[in-house]
């Protein structure tokens, strides 16, 4: 899994980069077929915006965006949304219930 962290309109400090890296490295716990994760941090007028793009094998990329006044809270919100998307995708793939229509099965 490749991880790339970038920023717009601000300088990326080592503390912010290591915080985001530590959080994103836990993604394979939720889904193991992740190929790449891009984290884009943007400084807006009234806070921060994060965009987390998770590229998964066999599916379009998942995109989670979040806005908050605090940078660390903004990162946490985006990471939580990404985790939820990965969990939902995994549960859809592992749904063992066979939904068969009941109408038309009469003999």
VEXVEX-426662 format. One line per 4 residues: number of its first residue (from 1); their letters; for each residue y, z, x of C-alpha. Coordinates in nm, 3 decimals. Each point is the difference from the previous one (the first is absolute). Last residue first. Layout:
NUM	A	Y Z X  ...
//
This chain:
107	XXXX	-2.569 -0.812 -4.465  0.339 0.163 0.037  0.178 -0.042 0.332  0.287 -0.201 -0.149
103	XXXX	0.249 0.283 -0.002  -0.064 0.279 0.251  0.189 -0.162 0.284  -0.116 0.108 0.341
99	XXXX	0.207 0.222 0.224  -0.222 0.087 0.290  0.125 0.328 0.135  -0.039 0.017 0.375
95	XXXX	0.372 -0.023 0.076  -0.001 -0.012 0.379  0.244 -0.288 0.037  0.241 0.143 -0.258
91	XXXX	-0.024 0.343 0.165  0.089 -0.153 0.337  0.303 -0.177 -0.143  0.122 0.317 -0.171
87	XXXX	-0.043 0.204 0.320  0.189 -0.261 0.205  0.287 -0.014 -0.249  0.017 0.380 -0.014
83	XXXX	0.013 0.020 0.380  0.281 -0.254 0.009  0.199 0.199 -0.256  -0.048 0.319 0.201
79	XXXX	0.113 -0.180 0.314  0.315 -0.124 -0.171  0.089 0.346 -0.132  -0.070 0.165 0.337
75	XXXX	0.218 -0.252 0.185  0.288 0.063 -0.239  -0.044 0.376 0.038  0.020 -0.042 0.378
71	XXXX	0.314 -0.214 -0.025  0.187 0.227 -0.241  0.225 -0.166 -0.260  -0.293 -0.174 -0.166
67	XXXX	-0.128 -0.346 -0.080  -0.359 -0.125 -0.016  -0.192 -0.323 0.030  -0.376 -0.057 -0.003
63	XXXX	-0.141 -0.347 0.063  -0.373 -0.076 -0.012  -0.100 -0.322 0.174  -0.213 -0.243 -0.196
59	XXXX	-0.370 0.069 -0.007  -0.315 -0.088 0.197  0.081 0.208 0.308  0.301 0.225 -0.050
55	XXXX	0.353 -0.043 0.132  0.207 0.311 -0.071  0.376 -0.053 -0.022  0.200 0.321 -0.002
51	XXXX	0.367 -0.039 -0.091  0.237 0.286 0.061  0.354 0.042 -0.127  0.245 0.259 0.125
47	XXXX	0.305 0.179 -0.130  0.323 -0.081 -0.182  0.119 -0.311 0.175  -0.343 -0.116 0.114
43	XXXX	-0.177 0.054 0.331  -0.323 -0.199 0.000  -0.347 0.104 0.118  -0.268 -0.271 0.011
39	XXXX	-0.361 0.116 0.036  -0.256 -0.275 0.058  -0.370 0.080 -0.037  -0.273 -0.241 0.113
35	XXXX	-0.368 -0.068 -0.055  -0.103 0.265 -0.249  -0.365 -0.023 -0.101  -0.078 0.374 0.011
31	XXXX	0.179 0.124 -0.310  0.115 0.358 -0.062  -0.096 0.158 0.330  0.112 -0.322 0.172
27	XXXX	0.360 0.094 -0.097  0.017 0.308 0.226  0.164 -0.192 0.287  0.296 -0.064 -0.231
23	XXXX	0.111 0.366 0.000  -0.018 0.050 0.377  0.173 -0.334 0.060  0.284 0.089 -0.237
19	XXXX	0.061 0.332 0.175  -0.037 -0.158 0.347  0.259 -0.266 -0.084  0.244 0.250 -0.149
15	XXXX	-0.025 0.226 0.306  0.021 -0.294 0.243  0.331 -0.108 -0.155  0.040 -0.333 -0.180
11	XXXX	0.362 -0.106 0.015  0.168 -0.096 -0.323  0.103 -0.305 -0.202  -0.360 -0.116 -0.042
7	XXXX	-0.309 0.174 0.135  -0.348 -0.083 0.121  -0.344 0.160 0.005  -0.304 -0.216 0.069
3	XXX	-0.355 0.126 -0.044  -0.306 -0.212 0.074  -0.334 0.106 -0.141
//
